[in-house]
Amino acid sequence: MALEVVRPDGTVEPVELTVDAANELVASAERTARAAGLGWDREPLALKAAPKLIALIKKSRAEAMTGAGGDED
């Protein structure tokens, strides 16, 4: 996987990140967050889409299957 840092001026710098380096970055972020008084949950967070979002996705997929709702140029 290729990673890049995109700077505010638009320049791009390729970055190599090993698994060990990624793990250390996360550990460092946790230490920094805790030192700043922020919480850091180690347990996975289960996310659930809101019913309105689910309905919109279903509608979008149905329209895509019928060709409805496309760009009208």
PDB file of N, CA, C, O and CB in Angstrom:
ATOM      1  N   MET A   1       0.850  -1.172   0.000  1.00  0.00           N
ATOM      2  CA  MET A   1       0.000   0.000   0.000  1.00  0.00           C
ATOM      3  C   MET A   1       0.894   1.234   0.000  1.00  0.00           C
ATOM      4  O   MET A   1       1.868   1.305   0.749  1.00  0.00           O
ATOM      5  CB  MET A   1      -0.966  -0.001   1.222  1.00  0.00           C
ATOM      6  N   ALA A   2       0.561   2.191  -0.835  1.00  0.00           N
ATOM      7  CA  ALA A   2       1.326   3.424  -0.919  1.00  0.00           C
ATOM      8  C   ALA A   2       0.660   4.499  -0.068  1.00  0.00           C
ATOM      9  O   ALA A   2      -0.548   4.720  -0.158  1.00  0.00           O
ATOM     10  CB  ALA A   2       1.455   3.889  -2.385  1.00  0.00           C
ATOM     11  N   LEU A   3       1.455   5.157   0.751  1.00  0.00           N
ATOM     12  CA  LEU A   3       0.978   6.263   1.568  1.00  0.00           C
ATOM     13  C   LEU A   3       1.714   7.523   1.165  1.00  0.00           C
ATOM     14  O   LEU A   3       2.887   7.489   0.794  1.00  0.00           O
ATOM     15  CB  LEU A   3       1.168   5.973   3.075  1.00  0.00           C
ATOM     16  N   GLU A   4       1.002   8.633   1.244  1.00  0.00           N
ATOM     17  CA  GLU A   4       1.611   9.918   0.922  1.00  0.00           C
ATOM     18  C   GLU A   4       1.153  10.964   1.928  1.00  0.00           C
ATOM     19  O   GLU A   4       0.025  10.927   2.421  1.00  0.00           O
ATOM     20  CB  GLU A   4       1.254  10.354  -0.519  1.00  0.00           C
ATOM     21  N   VAL A   5       2.045  11.890   2.219  1.00  0.00           N
ATOM     22  CA  VAL A   5       1.699  13.066   3.006  1.00  0.00           C
ATOM     23  C   VAL A   5       1.459  14.178   2.005  1.00  0.00           C
ATOM     24  O   VAL A   5       2.334  14.497   1.201  1.00  0.00           O
ATOM     25  CB  VAL A   5       2.828  13.446   4.055  1.00  0.00           C
ATOM     26  N   VAL A   6       0.268  14.770   2.053  1.00  0.00           N
ATOM     27  CA  VAL A   6      -0.049  15.886   1.171  1.00  0.00           C
ATOM     28  C   VAL A   6       0.026  17.156   2.014  1.00  0.00           C
ATOM     29  O   VAL A   6      -0.759  17.344   2.943  1.00  0.00           O
ATOM     30  CB  VAL A   6      -1.470  15.716   0.497  1.00  0.00           C
ATOM     31  N   ARG A   7       0.952  17.999   1.689  1.00  0.00           N
ATOM     32  CA  ARG A   7       1.189  19.220   2.450  1.00  0.00           C
ATOM     33  C   ARG A   7       0.188  20.301   2.047  1.00  0.00           C
ATOM     34  O   ARG A   7      -0.417  20.219   0.978  1.00  0.00           O
ATOM     35  CB  ARG A   7       2.633  19.717   2.239  1.00  0.00           C
ATOM     36  N   PRO A   8       0.010  21.324   2.905  1.00  0.00           N
ATOM     37  CA  PRO A   8      -0.938  22.410   2.589  1.00  0.00           C
ATOM     38  C   PRO A   8      -0.652  23.111   1.271  1.00  0.00           C
ATOM     39  O   PRO A   8      -1.570  23.642   0.644  1.00  0.00           O
ATOM     40  CB  PRO A   8      -0.925  23.428   3.691  1.00  0.00           C
ATOM     41  N   ASP A   9       0.606  23.123   0.838  1.00  0.00           N
ATOM     42  CA  ASP A   9       0.929  23.793  -0.422  1.00  0.00           C
ATOM     43  C   ASP A   9       0.718  22.880  -1.636  1.00  0.00           C
ATOM     44  O   ASP A   9       0.987  23.274  -2.770  1.00  0.00           O
ATOM     45  CB  ASP A   9       2.370  24.283  -0.392  1.00  0.00           C
ATOM     46  N   GLY A  10       0.232  21.653  -1.385  1.00  0.00           N
ATOM     47  CA  GLY A  10      -0.062  20.729  -2.472  1.00  0.00           C
ATOM     48  C   GLY A  10       1.057  19.772  -2.810  1.00  0.00           C
ATOM     49  O   GLY A  10       0.856  18.844  -3.594  1.00  0.00           O
ATOM     50  N   THR A  11       2.243  19.974  -2.235  1.00  0.00           N
ATOM     51  CA  THR A  11       3.327  19.041  -2.506  1.00  0.00           C
ATOM     52  C   THR A  11       3.029  17.707  -1.827  1.00  0.00           C
ATOM     53  O   THR A  11       2.354  17.641  -0.800  1.00  0.00           O
ATOM     54  CB  THR A  11       4.684  19.615  -2.021  1.00  0.00           C
ATOM     55  N   VAL A  12       3.554  16.650  -2.437  1.00  0.00           N
ATOM     56  CA  VAL A  12       3.290  15.297  -1.964  1.00  0.00           C
ATOM     57  C   VAL A  12       4.615  14.623  -1.620  1.00  0.00           C
ATOM     58  O   VAL A  12       5.595  14.717  -2.360  1.00  0.00           O
ATOM     59  CB  VAL A  12       2.507  14.475  -3.030  1.00  0.00           C
ATOM     60  N   GLU A  13       4.615  13.945  -0.485  1.00  0.00           N
ATOM     61  CA  GLU A  13       5.818  13.236  -0.048  1.00  0.00           C
ATOM     62  C   GLU A  13       5.451  11.773   0.207  1.00  0.00           C
ATOM     63  O   GLU A  13       4.631  11.490   1.081  1.00  0.00           O
ATOM     64  CB  GLU A  13       6.433  13.896   1.238  1.00  0.00           C
ATOM     65  N   PRO A  14       6.055  10.827  -0.553  1.00  0.00           N
ATOM     66  CA  PRO A  14       5.771   9.421  -0.301  1.00  0.00           C
ATOM     67  C   PRO A  14       6.292   9.008   1.078  1.00  0.00           C
ATOM     68  O   PRO A  14       7.332   9.491   1.525  1.00  0.00           O
ATOM     69  CB  PRO A  14       6.397   8.539  -1.398  1.00  0.00           C
ATOM     70  N   VAL A  15       5.570   8.124   1.737  1.00  0.00           N
ATOM     71  CA  VAL A  15       5.947   7.675   3.070  1.00  0.00           C
ATOM     72  C   VAL A  15       5.887   6.156   3.112  1.00  0.00           C
ATOM     73  O   VAL A  15       4.911   5.553   2.665  1.00  0.00           O
ATOM     74  CB  VAL A  15       5.027   8.296   4.153  1.00  0.00           C
ATOM     75  N   GLU A  16       6.931   5.542   3.650  1.00  0.00           N
ATOM     76  CA  GLU A  16       6.912   4.105   3.869  1.00  0.00           C
ATOM     77  C   GLU A  16       6.542   3.863   5.322  1.00  0.00           C
ATOM     78  O   GLU A  16       7.097   4.487   6.226  1.00  0.00           O
ATOM     79  CB  GLU A  16       8.288   3.450   3.515  1.00  0.00           C
ATOM     80  N   LEU A  17       5.601   2.953   5.541  1.00  0.00           N
ATOM     81  CA  LEU A  17       5.143   2.695   6.895  1.00  0.00           C
ATOM     82  C   LEU A  17       5.049   1.193   7.098  1.00  0.00           C
ATOM     83  O   LEU A  17       4.239   0.514   6.467  1.00  0.00           O
ATOM     84  CB  LEU A  17       3.779   3.380   7.167  1.00  0.00           C
ATOM     85  N   THR A  18       5.884   0.688   7.985  1.00  0.00           N
ATOM     86  CA  THR A  18       5.835  -0.738   8.314  1.00  0.00           C
ATOM     87  C   THR A  18       4.754  -0.971   9.354  1.00  0.00           C
ATOM     88  O   THR A  18       4.240  -0.024   9.949  1.00  0.00           O
ATOM     89  CB  THR A  18       7.211  -1.243   8.831  1.00  0.00           C
ATOM     90  N   VAL A  19       4.415  -2.212   9.569  1.00  0.00           N
ATOM     91  CA  VAL A  19       3.423  -2.551  10.589  1.00  0.00           C
ATOM     92  C   VAL A  19       3.921  -2.101  11.961  1.00  0.00           C
ATOM     93  O   VAL A  19       3.158  -1.547  12.752  1.00  0.00           O
ATOM     94  CB  VAL A  19       3.127  -4.077  10.589  1.00  0.00           C
ATOM     95  N   ASP A  20       5.189  -2.338  12.238  1.00  0.00           N
ATOM     96  CA  ASP A  20       5.751  -1.933  13.534  1.00  0.00           C
ATOM     97  C   ASP A  20       5.694  -0.416  13.707  1.00  0.00           C
ATOM     98  O   ASP A  20       5.368   0.077  14.786  1.00  0.00           O
ATOM     99  CB  ASP A  20       7.206  -2.425  13.668  1.00  0.00           C
ATOM    100  N   ALA A  21       6.013   0.322  12.642  1.00  0.00           N
ATOM    101  CA  ALA A  21       5.982   1.780  12.722  1.00  0.00           C
ATOM    102  C   ALA A  21       4.545   2.274  12.904  1.00  0.00           C
ATOM    103  O   ALA A  21       4.310   3.227  13.647  1.00  0.00           O
ATOM    104  CB  ALA A  21       6.610   2.406  11.456  1.00  0.00           C
ATOM    105  N   ALA A  22       3.584   1.636  12.235  1.00  0.00           N
ATOM    106  CA  ALA A  22       2.180   2.019  12.381  1.00  0.00           C
ATOM    107  C   ALA A  22       1.712   1.763  13.809  1.00  0.00           C
ATOM    108  O   ALA A  22       1.018   2.591  14.399  1.00  0.00           O
ATOM    109  CB  ALA A  22       1.295   1.247  11.378  1.00  0.00           C
ATOM    110  N   ASN A  23       2.093   0.618  14.359  1.00  0.00           N
ATOM    111  CA  ASN A  23       1.730   0.312  15.744  1.00  0.00           C
ATOM    112  C   ASN A  23       2.318   1.327  16.714  1.00  0.00           C
ATOM    113  O   ASN A  23       1.661   1.712  17.682  1.00  0.00           O
ATOM    114  CB  ASN A  23       2.197  -1.091  16.116  1.00  0.00           C
ATOM    115  N   GLU A  24       3.536   1.759  16.469  1.00  0.00           N
ATOM    116  CA  GLU A  24       4.157   2.750  17.345  1.00  0.00           C
ATOM    117  C   GLU A  24       3.471   4.103  17.209  1.00  0.00           C
ATOM    118  O   GLU A  24       3.327   4.820  18.199  1.00  0.00           O
ATOM    119  CB  GLU A  24       5.649   2.883  17.030  1.00  0.00           C
ATOM    120  N   LEU A  25       3.046   4.465  16.002  1.00  0.00           N
ATOM    121  CA  LEU A  25       2.312   5.716  15.818  1.00  0.00           C
ATOM    122  C   LEU A  25       1.009   5.709  16.615  1.00  0.00           C
ATOM    123  O   LEU A  25       0.659   6.708  17.243  1.00  0.00           O
ATOM    124  CB  LEU A  25       2.019   5.949  14.330  1.00  0.00           C
ATOM    125  N   VAL A  26       0.297   4.594  16.589  1.00  0.00           N
ATOM    126  CA  VAL A  26      -0.952   4.491  17.340  1.00  0.00           C
ATOM    127  C   VAL A  26      -0.665   4.549  18.842  1.00  0.00           C
ATOM    128  O   VAL A  26      -1.375   5.226  19.585  1.00  0.00           O
ATOM    129  CB  VAL A  26      -1.701   3.182  16.979  1.00  0.00           C
ATOM    130  N   ALA A  27       0.359   3.850  19.280  1.00  0.00           N
ATOM    131  CA  ALA A  27       0.721   3.875  20.700  1.00  0.00           C
ATOM    132  C   ALA A  27       1.116   5.285  21.130  1.00  0.00           C
ATOM    133  O   ALA A  27       0.755   5.727  22.221  1.00  0.00           O
ATOM    134  CB  ALA A  27       1.874   2.892  20.982  1.00  0.00           C
ATOM    135  N   SER A  28       1.849   5.984  20.283  1.00  0.00           N
ATOM    136  CA  SER A  28       2.241   7.363  20.581  1.00  0.00           C
ATOM    137  C   SER A  28       1.021   8.274  20.646  1.00  0.00           C
ATOM    138  O   SER A  28       0.927   9.137  21.519  1.00  0.00           O
ATOM    139  CB  SER A  28       3.229   7.881  19.528  1.00  0.00           C
ATOM    140  N   ALA A  29       0.088   8.076  19.716  1.00  0.00           N
ATOM    141  CA  ALA A  29      -1.140   8.874  19.726  1.00  0.00           C
ATOM    142  C   ALA A  29      -1.932   8.625  21.003  1.00  0.00           C
ATOM    143  O   ALA A  29      -2.489   9.558  21.583  1.00  0.00           O
ATOM    144  CB  ALA A  29      -2.004   8.553  18.494  1.00  0.00           C
ATOM    145  N   GLU A  30      -1.984   7.375  21.441  1.00  0.00           N
ATOM    146  CA  GLU A  30      -2.693   7.051  22.680  1.00  0.00           C
ATOM    147  C   GLU A  30      -2.033   7.746  23.873  1.00  0.00           C
ATOM    148  O   GLU A  30      -2.717   8.348  24.701  1.00  0.00           O
ATOM    149  CB  GLU A  30      -2.726   5.521  22.902  1.00  0.00           C
ATOM    150  N   ARG A  31      -0.722   7.662  23.958  1.00  0.00           N
ATOM    151  CA  ARG A  31      -0.011   8.316  25.074  1.00  0.00           C
ATOM    152  C   ARG A  31      -0.256   9.822  25.069  1.00  0.00           C
ATOM    153  O   ARG A  31      -0.504  10.418  26.117  1.00  0.00           O
ATOM    154  CB  ARG A  31       1.509   8.030  24.993  1.00  0.00           C
ATOM    155  N   THR A  32      -0.187  10.431  23.900  1.00  0.00           N
ATOM    156  CA  THR A  32      -0.388  11.871  23.776  1.00  0.00           C
ATOM    157  C   THR A  32      -1.822  12.255  24.154  1.00  0.00           C
ATOM    158  O   THR A  32      -2.042  13.251  24.844  1.00  0.00           O
ATOM    159  CB  THR A  32      -0.073  12.333  22.344  1.00  0.00           C
ATOM    160  N   ALA A  33      -2.787  11.465  23.702  1.00  0.00           N
ATOM    161  CA  ALA A  33      -4.188  11.744  24.023  1.00  0.00           C
ATOM    162  C   ALA A  33      -4.422  11.639  25.528  1.00  0.00           C
ATOM    163  O   ALA A  33      -5.063  12.502  26.127  1.00  0.00           O
ATOM    164  CB  ALA A  33      -5.121  10.774  23.269  1.00  0.00           C
ATOM    165  N   ARG A  34      -3.903  10.589  26.121  1.00  0.00           N
ATOM    166  CA  ARG A  34      -4.089  10.411  27.571  1.00  0.00           C
ATOM    167  C   ARG A  34      -3.406  11.544  28.355  1.00  0.00           C
ATOM    168  O   ARG A  34      -3.951  12.032  29.345  1.00  0.00           O
ATOM    169  CB  ARG A  34      -3.526   9.036  28.023  1.00  0.00           C
ATOM    170  N   ALA A  35      -2.223  11.953  27.912  1.00  0.00           N
ATOM    171  CA  ALA A  35      -1.502  13.038  28.589  1.00  0.00           C
ATOM    172  C   ALA A  35      -2.284  14.349  28.496  1.00  0.00           C
ATOM    173  O   ALA A  35      -2.172  15.207  29.372  1.00  0.00           O
ATOM    174  CB  ALA A  35      -0.094  13.215  27.980  1.00  0.00           C
ATOM    175  N   ALA A  36      -3.072  14.499  27.435  1.00  0.00           N
ATOM    176  CA  ALA A  36      -3.879  15.707  27.250  1.00  0.00           C
ATOM    177  C   ALA A  36      -5.241  15.581  27.937  1.00  0.00           C
ATOM    178  O   ALA A  36      -6.072  16.485  27.857  1.00  0.00           O
ATOM    179  CB  ALA A  36      -4.072  15.991  25.756  1.00  0.00           C
ATOM    180  N   GLY A  37      -5.458  14.448  28.614  1.00  0.00           N
ATOM    181  CA  GLY A  37      -6.711  14.257  29.328  1.00  0.00           C
ATOM    182  C   GLY A  37      -7.848  13.730  28.465  1.00  0.00           C
ATOM    183  O   GLY A  37      -9.011  13.772  28.866  1.00  0.00           O
ATOM    184  N   LEU A  38      -7.513  13.239  27.289  1.00  0.00           N
ATOM    185  CA  LEU A  38      -8.532  12.692  26.399  1.00  0.00           C
ATOM    186  C   LEU A  38      -8.662  11.190  26.629  1.00  0.00           C
ATOM    187  O   LEU A  38      -7.694  10.520  26.989  1.00  0.00           O
ATOM    188  CB  LEU A  38      -8.187  12.988  24.918  1.00  0.00           C
ATOM    189  N   GLY A  39      -9.850  10.680  26.422  1.00  0.00           N
ATOM    190  CA  GLY A  39     -10.064   9.246  26.568  1.00  0.00           C
ATOM    191  C   GLY A  39      -9.548   8.483  25.363  1.00  0.00           C
ATOM    192  O   GLY A  39      -9.347   9.049  24.288  1.00  0.00           O
ATOM    193  N   TRP A  40      -9.341   7.207  25.555  1.00  0.00           N
ATOM    194  CA  TRP A  40      -8.862   6.367  24.469  1.00  0.00           C
ATOM    195  C   TRP A  40      -9.391   4.957  24.722  1.00  0.00           C
ATOM    196  O   TRP A  40      -8.839   4.221  25.540  1.00  0.00           O
ATOM    197  CB  TRP A  40      -7.288   6.387  24.369  1.00  0.00           C
ATOM    198  N   ASP A  41     -10.451   4.585  24.026  1.00  0.00           N
ATOM    199  CA  ASP A  41     -11.037   3.264  24.197  1.00  0.00           C
ATOM    200  C   ASP A  41     -10.251   2.244  23.396  1.00  0.00           C
ATOM    201  O   ASP A  41      -9.965   2.453  22.217  1.00  0.00           O
ATOM    202  CB  ASP A  41     -12.514   3.260  23.773  1.00  0.00           C
ATOM    203  N   ARG A  42      -9.905   1.141  24.040  1.00  0.00           N
ATOM    204  CA  ARG A  42      -9.173   0.083  23.358  1.00  0.00           C
ATOM    205  C   ARG A  42     -10.111  -0.930  22.713  1.00  0.00           C
ATOM    206  O   ARG A  42      -9.699  -1.685  21.832  1.00  0.00           O
ATOM    207  CB  ARG A  42      -8.245  -0.618  24.330  1.00  0.00           C
ATOM    208  N   GLU A  43     -11.354  -0.951  23.141  1.00  0.00           N
ATOM    209  CA  GLU A  43     -12.314  -1.905  22.598  1.00  0.00           C
ATOM    210  C   GLU A  43     -12.843  -1.409  21.249  1.00  0.00           C
ATOM    211  O   GLU A  43     -12.982  -0.206  21.032  1.00  0.00           O
ATOM    212  CB  GLU A  43     -13.480  -2.129  23.591  1.00  0.00           C
ATOM    213  N   PRO A  44     -13.135  -2.350  20.349  1.00  0.00           N
ATOM    214  CA  PRO A  44     -13.692  -1.947  19.049  1.00  0.00           C
ATOM    215  C   PRO A  44     -15.010  -1.196  19.233  1.00  0.00           C
ATOM    216  O   PRO A  44     -15.784  -1.483  20.147  1.00  0.00           O
ATOM    217  CB  PRO A  44     -13.909  -3.182  18.146  1.00  0.00           C
ATOM    218  N   LEU A  45     -15.240  -0.250  18.366  1.00  0.00           N
ATOM    219  CA  LEU A  45     -16.449   0.549  18.397  1.00  0.00           C
ATOM    220  C   LEU A  45     -17.378   0.059  17.288  1.00  0.00           C
ATOM    221  O   LEU A  45     -17.025   0.109  16.109  1.00  0.00           O
ATOM    222  CB  LEU A  45     -16.125   2.066  18.236  1.00  0.00           C
ATOM    223  N   ALA A  46     -18.558  -0.412  17.665  1.00  0.00           N
ATOM    224  CA  ALA A  46     -19.525  -0.885  16.674  1.00  0.00           C
ATOM    225  C   ALA A  46     -20.383   0.293  16.226  1.00  0.00           C
ATOM    226  O   ALA A  46     -21.061   0.922  17.037  1.00  0.00           O
ATOM    227  CB  ALA A  46     -20.415  -2.034  17.254  1.00  0.00           C
ATOM    228  N   LEU A  47     -20.346   0.580  14.943  1.00  0.00           N
ATOM    229  CA  LEU A  47     -21.130   1.675  14.385  1.00  0.00           C
ATOM    230  C   LEU A  47     -22.351   1.106  13.685  1.00  0.00           C
ATOM    231  O   LEU A  47     -22.290   0.036  13.080  1.00  0.00           O
ATOM    232  CB  LEU A  47     -20.284   2.528  13.407  1.00  0.00           C
ATOM    233  N   LYS A  48     -23.456   1.825  13.772  1.00  0.00           N
ATOM    234  CA  LYS A  48     -24.685   1.393  13.129  1.00  0.00           C
ATOM    235  C   LYS A  48     -25.261   2.582  12.366  1.00  0.00           C
ATOM    236  O   LYS A  48     -25.431   3.670  12.916  1.00  0.00           O
ATOM    237  CB  LYS A  48     -25.708   0.836  14.172  1.00  0.00           C
ATOM    238  N   ALA A  49     -25.558   2.351  11.087  1.00  0.00           N
ATOM    239  CA  ALA A  49     -26.095   3.419  10.253  1.00  0.00           C
ATOM    240  C   ALA A  49     -27.495   3.800  10.730  1.00  0.00           C
ATOM    241  O   ALA A  49     -28.272   2.946  11.155  1.00  0.00           O
ATOM    242  CB  ALA A  49     -26.126   2.990   8.769  1.00  0.00           C
ATOM    243  N   ALA A  50     -27.800   5.081  10.654  1.00  0.00           N
ATOM    244  CA  ALA A  50     -29.128   5.576  11.009  1.00  0.00           C
ATOM    245  C   ALA A  50     -30.140   5.060   9.979  1.00  0.00           C
ATOM    246  O   ALA A  50     -29.802   4.891   8.807  1.00  0.00           O
ATOM    247  CB  ALA A  50     -29.144   7.141  11.076  1.00  0.00           C
ATOM    248  N   PRO A  51     -31.361   4.813  10.410  1.00  0.00           N
ATOM    249  CA  PRO A  51     -32.388   4.322   9.479  1.00  0.00           C
ATOM    250  C   PRO A  51     -32.545   5.208   8.241  1.00  0.00           C
ATOM    251  O   PRO A  51     -32.763   4.691   7.145  1.00  0.00           O
ATOM    252  CB  PRO A  51     -33.722   4.220  10.195  1.00  0.00           C
ATOM    253  N   LYS A  52     -32.439   6.531   8.393  1.00  0.00           N
ATOM    254  CA  LYS A  52     -32.571   7.438   7.243  1.00  0.00           C
ATOM    255  C   LYS A  52     -31.452   7.183   6.230  1.00  0.00           C
ATOM    256  O   LYS A  52     -31.695   7.204   5.023  1.00  0.00           O
ATOM    257  CB  LYS A  52     -32.545   8.920   7.711  1.00  0.00           C
ATOM    258  N   LEU A  53     -30.233   6.942   6.711  1.00  0.00           N
ATOM    259  CA  LEU A  53     -29.117   6.665   5.810  1.00  0.00           C
ATOM    260  C   LEU A  53     -29.343   5.348   5.076  1.00  0.00           C
ATOM    261  O   LEU A  53     -29.092   5.254   3.875  1.00  0.00           O
ATOM    262  CB  LEU A  53     -27.787   6.623   6.589  1.00  0.00           C
ATOM    263  N   ILE A  54     -29.812   4.342   5.785  1.00  0.00           N
ATOM    264  CA  ILE A  54     -30.088   3.048   5.159  1.00  0.00           C
ATOM    265  C   ILE A  54     -31.126   3.212   4.056  1.00  0.00           C
ATOM    266  O   ILE A  54     -30.972   2.653   2.970  1.00  0.00           O
ATOM    267  CB  ILE A  54     -30.575   2.024   6.209  1.00  0.00           C
ATOM    268  N   ALA A  55     -32.180   3.973   4.329  1.00  0.00           N
ATOM    269  CA  ALA A  55     -33.223   4.205   3.328  1.00  0.00           C
ATOM    270  C   ALA A  55     -32.664   4.926   2.106  1.00  0.00           C
ATOM    271  O   ALA A  55     -33.010   4.586   0.975  1.00  0.00           O
ATOM    272  CB  ALA A  55     -34.373   5.015   3.933  1.00  0.00           C
ATOM    273  N   LEU A  56     -31.808   5.913   2.323  1.00  0.00           N
ATOM    274  CA  LEU A  56     -31.212   6.649   1.199  1.00  0.00           C
ATOM    275  C   LEU A  56     -30.327   5.749   0.352  1.00  0.00           C
ATOM    276  O   LEU A  56     -30.332   5.845  -0.875  1.00  0.00           O
ATOM    277  CB  LEU A  56     -30.399   7.840   1.710  1.00  0.00           C
ATOM    278  N   ILE A  57     -29.569   4.879   1.000  1.00  0.00           N
ATOM    279  CA  ILE A  57     -28.697   3.958   0.259  1.00  0.00           C
ATOM    280  C   ILE A  57     -29.542   3.001  -0.575  1.00  0.00           C
ATOM    281  O   ILE A  57     -29.240   2.755  -1.743  1.00  0.00           O
ATOM    282  CB  ILE A  57     -27.778   3.163   1.230  1.00  0.00           C
ATOM    283  N   LYS A  58     -30.601   2.461   0.028  1.00  0.00           N
ATOM    284  CA  LYS A  58     -31.487   1.555  -0.709  1.00  0.00           C
ATOM    285  C   LYS A  58     -32.112   2.262  -1.909  1.00  0.00           C
ATOM    286  O   LYS A  58     -32.188   1.695  -2.998  1.00  0.00           O
ATOM    287  CB  LYS A  58     -32.591   1.010   0.216  1.00  0.00           C
ATOM    288  N   LYS A  59     -32.555   3.496  -1.706  1.00  0.00           N
ATOM    289  CA  LYS A  59     -33.155   4.260  -2.797  1.00  0.00           C
ATOM    290  C   LYS A  59     -32.137   4.513  -3.902  1.00  0.00           C
ATOM    291  O   LYS A  59     -32.450   4.374  -5.085  1.00  0.00           O
ATOM    292  CB  LYS A  59     -33.714   5.592  -2.278  1.00  0.00           C
ATOM    293  N   SER A  60     -30.926   4.881  -3.517  1.00  0.00           N
ATOM    294  CA  SER A  60     -29.874   5.142  -4.491  1.00  0.00           C
ATOM    295  C   SER A  60     -29.561   3.897  -5.305  1.00  0.00           C
ATOM    296  O   SER A  60     -29.396   3.972  -6.523  1.00  0.00           O
ATOM    297  CB  SER A  60     -28.615   5.643  -3.793  1.00  0.00           C
ATOM    298  N   ARG A  61     -29.477   2.752  -4.635  1.00  0.00           N
ATOM    299  CA  ARG A  61     -29.186   1.502  -5.342  1.00  0.00           C
ATOM    300  C   ARG A  61     -30.325   1.129  -6.287  1.00  0.00           C
ATOM    301  O   ARG A  61     -30.082   0.668  -7.403  1.00  0.00           O
ATOM    302  CB  ARG A  61     -28.941   0.364  -4.339  1.00  0.00           C
ATOM    303  N   ALA A  62     -31.566   1.326  -5.845  1.00  0.00           N
ATOM    304  CA  ALA A  62     -32.711   1.018  -6.698  1.00  0.00           C
ATOM    305  C   ALA A  62     -32.700   1.907  -7.933  1.00  0.00           C
ATOM    306  O   ALA A  62     -32.948   1.432  -9.041  1.00  0.00           O
ATOM    307  CB  ALA A  62     -34.031   1.192  -5.924  1.00  0.00           C
ATOM    308  N   GLU A  63     -32.414   3.190  -7.755  1.00  0.00           N
ATOM    309  CA  GLU A  63     -32.357   4.114  -8.893  1.00  0.00           C
ATOM    310  C   GLU A  63     -31.211   3.761  -9.823  1.00  0.00           C
ATOM    311  O   GLU A  63     -31.335   3.898 -11.040  1.00  0.00           O
ATOM    312  CB  GLU A  63     -32.210   5.558  -8.408  1.00  0.00           C
ATOM    313  N   ALA A  64     -30.105   3.311  -9.267  1.00  0.00           N
ATOM    314  CA  ALA A  64     -28.961   2.927 -10.094  1.00  0.00           C
ATOM    315  C   ALA A  64     -29.304   1.710 -10.955  1.00  0.00           C
ATOM    316  O   ALA A  64     -28.864   1.607 -12.100  1.00  0.00           O
ATOM    317  CB  ALA A  64     -27.733   2.627  -9.210  1.00  0.00           C
ATOM    318  N   MET A  65     -30.087   0.797 -10.397  1.00  0.00           N
ATOM    319  CA  MET A  65     -30.475  -0.408 -11.141  1.00  0.00           C
ATOM    320  C   MET A  65     -31.426  -0.083 -12.296  1.00  0.00           C
ATOM    321  O   MET A  65     -31.403  -0.757 -13.326  1.00  0.00           O
ATOM    322  CB  MET A  65     -31.133  -1.419 -10.198  1.00  0.00           C
ATOM    323  N   THR A  66     -32.253   0.938 -12.129  1.00  0.00           N
ATOM    324  CA  THR A  66     -33.224   1.301 -13.168  1.00  0.00           C
ATOM    325  C   THR A  66     -32.713   2.405 -14.076  1.00  0.00           C
ATOM    326  O   THR A  66     -33.328   2.707 -15.099  1.00  0.00           O
ATOM    327  CB  THR A  66     -34.528   1.732 -12.535  1.00  0.00           C
ATOM    328  N   GLY A  67     -31.592   3.009 -13.709  1.00  0.00           N
ATOM    329  CA  GLY A  67     -31.036   4.091 -14.506  1.00  0.00           C
ATOM    330  C   GLY A  67     -31.655   5.431 -14.178  1.00  0.00           C
ATOM    331  O   GLY A  67     -31.352   6.423 -14.840  1.00  0.00           O
ATOM    332  N   ALA A  68     -32.507   5.487 -13.180  1.00  0.00           N
ATOM    333  CA  ALA A  68     -33.148   6.736 -12.783  1.00  0.00           C
ATOM    334  C   ALA A  68     -32.214   7.557 -11.910  1.00  0.00           C
ATOM    335  O   ALA A  68     -31.299   7.021 -11.285  1.00  0.00           O
ATOM    336  CB  ALA A  68     -34.464   6.460 -12.043  1.00  0.00           C
ATOM    337  N   GLY A  69     -32.455   8.859 -11.873  1.00  0.00           N
ATOM    338  CA  GLY A  69     -31.712   9.723 -10.956  1.00  0.00           C
ATOM    339  C   GLY A  69     -30.321  10.075 -11.415  1.00  0.00           C
ATOM    340  O   GLY A  69     -29.529  10.586 -10.623  1.00  0.00           O
ATOM    341  N   GLY A  70     -29.993   9.819 -12.670  1.00  0.00           N
ATOM    342  CA  GLY A  70     -28.664  10.140 -13.163  1.00  0.00           C
ATOM    343  C   GLY A  70     -28.500  11.605 -13.488  1.00  0.00           C
ATOM    344  O   GLY A  70     -29.435  12.391 -13.339  1.00  0.00           O
ATOM    345  N   ASP A  71     -27.309  11.973 -13.933  1.00  0.00           N
ATOM    346  CA  ASP A  71     -27.044  13.373 -14.331  1.00  0.00           C
ATOM    347  C   ASP A  71     -27.835  13.686 -15.590  1.00  0.00           C
ATOM    348  O   ASP A  71     -27.921  12.880 -16.516  1.00  0.00           O
ATOM    349  CB  ASP A  71     -25.510  13.621 -14.572  1.00  0.00           C
ATOM    350  N   GLU A  72     -28.402  14.865 -15.591  1.00  0.00           N
ATOM    351  CA  GLU A  72     -29.171  15.300 -16.747  1.00  0.00           C
ATOM    352  C   GLU A  72     -28.512  16.516 -17.357  1.00  0.00           C
ATOM    353  O   GLU A  72     -28.775  17.647 -16.950  1.00  0.00           O
ATOM    354  CB  GLU A  72     -30.628  15.606 -16.363  1.00  0.00           C
ATOM    355  N   ASP A  73     -27.648  16.277 -18.341  1.00  0.00           N
ATOM    356  CA  ASP A  73     -26.914  17.380 -18.986  1.00  0.00           C
ATOM    357  C   ASP A  73     -27.640  17.915 -20.163  1.00  0.00           C
ATOM    358  O   ASP A  73     -27.161  18.842 -20.815  1.00  0.00           O
ATOM    359  CB  ASP A  73     -25.549  16.941 -19.412  1.00  0.00           C
TER     360      ASP A  73
END
